[in-house]
């Protein structure tokens, strides 16, 4: 079975799409896995251990998701066809916000089946299956012809499947994990570090490879004793587990923090993250502190002070995290069978 992935990463796109595809690929025959990726600025193509076909990039990307191919859907599709026409492709997996029905329709005759990974509900696709982990299966059945939806289809790092998580919240907040995604284009990371650096709290700061502010943050924090910087990690779950509280964006790592039973303060750094906001708020596993361009700092300080005076609330949120996801029901290993 030949499986092709069409996915990109950059300091604009972030790294989550590639990591999702790598997490799926791990469960299948590595000799028949192929990736097609643009060589955008600050990409993580070097982390892909499979056969990689790299496409040239104009690097003409901006925060508008429709720009993330760096060219038109038609031109990108033609380049992809030139690669896959030489193979018998059983599955083409697409994880890309710039690819829609037009691109997929051009590829259909060259592949047996297409699976699209999406986080929106308003994009039109021409594929066999849509995988959308942000919505319930009931919502997916209403929106798509065929779908894999909800927490049973979370695309997780393989190490989570074998972890025995024992969580203990400290008597006060002693350790906070900060991770704003693989790119953190608005550089929220630096802002939060300097917001909290004078607190008697250890700050474990994770920075992704597509974050072009890494060297700047490293230099600015070299003399701050309570700040630990972790860069370009392959697995971050153990750091989430150590924390009493996490501060992060609403990407896929929100689910990983829940798996580690660690409550979060969440900043929304992209419009697509709003689609899943209510799901986390209503489950009581996060406190939402605002959009990246709002006064989220005030809310972060409020909740840290509140939790220090009401540490039981963190314990309650941790228990809700443990009930939010049952990893034993995960079906990612059986997508194609």
C-alpha positions in Angstrom: 0.0 0.0 0.0 1.5 3.3 -1.1 0.6 6.3 1.0 1.4 9.9 -0.1 1.2 13.0 2.1 0.8 16.5 0.7 1.7 18.9 3.6 3.8 22.0 4.3 5.4 23.8 7.3 6.9 27.2 7.7 7.2 30.1 10.2 3.8 31.2 8.8 2.0 27.8 8.6 3.6 26.4 11.7 4.7 22.8 12.2 1.5 21.0 13.4 0.4 19.8 10.0 3.6 18.0 9.3 3.7 16.5 12.8 0.1 15.2 12.4 1.1 13.5 9.2 4.2 12.0 10.8 2.1 10.7 13.6 -0.2 8.9 11.1 2.7 7.6 9.0 4.4 6.0 12.1 1.7 3.3 12.2 2.1 2.1 8.6 4.8 0.5 6.5 7.7 3.0 6.2 8.8 1.6 2.8 5.6 2.8 1.2 5.3 6.3 2.8 6.0 9.4 0.7 5.9 13.1 1.5 5.5 16.0 -0.9 6.4 19.4 0.7 7.3 22.9 -0.3 10.7 24.2 0.9 9.1 27.2 2.6 11.2 29.3 5.0 11.7 27.7 8.4 10.2 24.4 7.3 10.8 21.1 9.2 11.3 18.9 6.1 14.5 17.7 7.6 12.5 15.9 10.4 10.7 13.7 7.8 12.3 10.2 7.9 10.5 9.0 4.8 11.0 9.5 1.0 10.6 13.3 0.5 9.8 15.1 -2.7 10.5 18.8 -2.2 8.8 21.4 -4.3 10.3 24.9 -4.8 8.7 27.7 -2.9 8.2 31.4 -3.8 8.0 32.0 0.0 5.3 34.6 -0.8 3.3 33.6 2.2 1.3 35.7 4.6 -1.3 35.1 7.4 -4.1 34.5 4.8 -4.3 30.7 4.5 -5.1 31.0 0.8 -1.5 32.1 0.3 0.1 29.0 2.0 0.9 27.1 -1.2 2.9 30.1 -2.4 1.2 29.7 -5.8 -2.2 28.8 -7.3 -3.9 25.5 -6.4 -3.7 24.5 -10.1 0.1 25.0 -10.4 0.7 23.1 -7.1 -1.6 20.3 -8.3 0.3 20.0 -11.6 3.6 19.7 -9.8 2.2 17.1 -7.4 0.8 15.1 -10.4 4.2 15.0 -12.0 5.5 13.2 -8.9 2.6 10.7 -8.2 1.9 9.7 -11.8 4.9 7.4 -11.6 3.3 5.5 -8.7 0.3 3.4 -7.8 -1.1 5.6 -5.0 -3.5 3.8 -2.7 -4.0 6.9 -0.4 -3.3 10.5 -0.9 -3.5 12.3 2.5 -3.8 16.1 2.4 -3.3 18.3 5.4 -3.2 21.8 4.0 -5.5 24.8 4.5 -4.8 26.1 1.0 -5.9 22.9 -0.8 -9.6 22.6 -1.6 -12.0 21.0 -4.1 -10.2 22.3 -7.2 -6.8 20.8 -6.3 -8.4 17.5 -5.2 -10.4 17.1 -8.4 -7.3 17.4 -10.5 -5.6 14.6 -8.5 -8.5 12.2 -8.3 -7.7 10.2 -11.5 -4.1 9.6 -10.3 -5.0 8.1 -6.9 -7.3 5.4 -5.6 -8.5 7.4 -2.5 -8.1 10.8 -1.0 -8.3 11.6 2.7 -8.3 15.3 3.8 -7.4 16.4 7.3 -9.2 19.6 8.1 -10.0 21.8 11.1 -12.7 23.9 9.4 -16.2 23.0 8.4 -16.7 25.6 5.7 -14.1 24.4 3.1 -15.4 22.4 0.2 -13.7 19.1 -0.6 -13.8 16.5 -3.3 -12.4 13.5 -1.5 -13.3 10.1 -0.1 -13.0 10.9 3.6 -12.6 14.0 5.7 -10.8 13.6 9.1 -11.7 16.5 11.4 -10.8 15.9 15.0 -12.2 19.2 16.2 -15.9 18.2 15.8 -18.1 15.3 17.0 -18.9 12.4 14.7 -22.5 13.6 14.7 -21.5 16.9 13.3 -19.2 15.3 10.8 -21.9 13.0 9.5 -24.1 16.0 9.0 -21.5 18.0 7.1 -19.5 15.5 5.1 -20.3 12.5 2.9 -18.0 10.3 4.9 -16.0 11.5 7.9 -13.8 10.4 10.8 -14.4 13.0 13.5 -14.0 13.7 17.2 -11.6 12.7 20.0 -11.4 9.1 18.8 -9.5 10.3 15.8 -6.9 12.5 17.5 -3.6 12.3 15.7 -1.2 11.8 18.5 2.5 11.0 18.9 3.0 7.3 19.4 4.5 7.7 22.8 1.2 8.8 24.3 -0.3 5.4 23.6 2.1 3.7 26.1 2.3 6.3 28.9 1.0 5.7 32.4 0.1 9.1 33.5 0.1 9.8 37.2 -0.6 13.5 37.9 -0.1 15.4 41.1 -0.8 19.1 41.4 1.5 21.0 43.8 0.2 22.9 46.8 0.9 26.1 44.8 1.9 26.7 41.2 5.6 25.7 41.1 6.0 25.0 37.4 4.4 26.5 34.3 4.9 25.2 30.8 4.8 27.7 27.9 4.3 26.5 24.4 2.7 28.7 21.7 3.0 26.3 18.8 5.7 25.4 16.3 6.0 28.9 14.8 4.3 31.5 17.1 4.3 34.2 14.5 3.1 36.9 16.8 5.9 36.0 19.3 3.6 35.5 22.3 6.3 33.3 23.9 8.6 36.2 24.6 5.8 38.3 26.0 4.6 35.7 28.5 8.2 35.0 29.7 8.7 38.6 30.6 5.2 38.8 32.1 6.1 36.0 34.5 9.9 36.1 35.0 9.7 37.7 38.4 7.3 35.1 39.8 8.7 32.4 42.0 7.7 29.8 39.4 9.9 27.7 37.1 9.0 28.5 33.4 9.6 25.6 31.0 9.5 27.2 27.6 9.2 25.1 24.4 10.1 26.7 21.1 9.5 25.0 17.8 11.9 24.8 14.9 9.7 27.1 12.7 9.9 29.9 15.3 12.2 32.6 13.8 12.4 34.3 17.2 14.3 31.5 18.9 17.8 33.1 18.9 16.3 36.3 20.2 14.5 34.6 23.0 17.5 32.6 23.9 19.7 35.7 24.2 17.1 37.6 26.2 16.6 34.8 28.7 20.2 33.6 29.3 20.4 35.4 32.7 16.9 34.6 33.9 17.4 31.7 36.3 13.9 30.4 36.5 13.5 30.0 32.7 14.4 26.8 30.9 14.4 26.9 27.1 13.7 23.7 25.1 14.1 23.8 21.3 12.9 21.6 18.5 11.8 18.6 20.6 10.6 15.4 19.1 8.3 14.8 22.1 6.8 17.3 24.6 4.4 15.2 26.6 6.8 14.7 29.5 7.2 18.4 29.9 3.5 18.9 30.0 3.2 16.2 32.7 5.8 18.0 34.9 3.8 21.3 34.9 1.2 22.4 37.3 -0.2 24.7 34.6 0.3 25.2 30.9 0.0 28.3 28.9 -0.4 27.6 25.2 -2.3 28.1 22.0 -5.4 26.2 20.9 -3.6 23.9 18.5 -3.3 20.1 18.6 -1.2 20.3 21.7 -4.3 21.3 23.6 -5.3 17.6 23.4 -1.8 16.5 24.5 -1.9 18.7 27.6 -5.2 17.0 28.5 -3.7 13.6 28.0 -1.1 14.6 30.6 -3.9 15.8 32.9 -2.5 19.3 33.0 -4.9 22.3 33.0 -4.2 25.2 30.6 -4.5 28.9 30.0 -5.1 29.3 26.3 -4.4 32.2 24.0 -6.0 32.0 20.5 -3.3 32.9 17.9 -5.2 32.1 14.7 -8.7 32.3 13.4 -8.9 28.5 12.7 -8.4 27.9 16.5 -11.7 29.5 17.3 -13.5 26.5 15.7 -12.5 24.3 18.7 -12.6 27.0 21.4 -16.0 26.1 22.8 -15.2 22.4 22.9 -12.4 23.0 25.4 -14.1 25.7 27.4 -17.3 23.7 27.8 -15.3 20.7 29.0 -13.7 22.7 31.7 -10.1 21.7 30.9 -8.9 25.2 30.0 -9.4 28.9 30.9 -9.5 31.1 27.8 -7.5 34.3 28.2 -8.2 35.9 24.8 -6.9 36.5 21.3 -3.2 37.2 20.7 -4.1 40.8 19.9 -6.2 41.4 23.0 -5.2 42.1 26.6 -4.6 38.5 27.4 -1.7 39.4 29.8 -4.2 40.7 32.4 -6.2 37.5 32.3 -3.1 35.3 32.6 -2.0 37.1 35.8 -5.6 36.9 37.2 -5.8 33.2 36.8 -2.4 32.4 38.2 -3.2 34.4 41.3 -6.6 32.8 41.5 -5.2 29.3 41.2 -2.6 30.0 43.8 -5.3 30.9 46.2 -7.7 28.1 45.0 -5.3 25.3 44.1 -8.2 22.8 44.4 -9.6 24.3 41.2 -6.5 23.1 39.3 -7.1 19.6 40.7 -10.7 19.7 39.5 -9.5 20.8 36.0 -6.9 18.1 36.0 -9.6 15.5 36.7 -11.7 16.9 33.8 -8.7 16.5 31.5 -8.4 12.8 32.4 -12.1 12.4 31.4 -11.9 14.4 28.2 -10.0 11.9 26.1 -10.0 8.1 26.3 -6.9 7.1 24.3 -7.9 3.4 24.4 -10.7 4.4 21.8 -8.2 6.0 19.4 -8.7 4.7 15.8 -5.7 6.4 14.0 -3.9 3.0 13.7 -6.8 1.6 11.7 -7.5 4.5 9.2 -6.8 2.5 6.0 -8.1 -1.0 6.9 
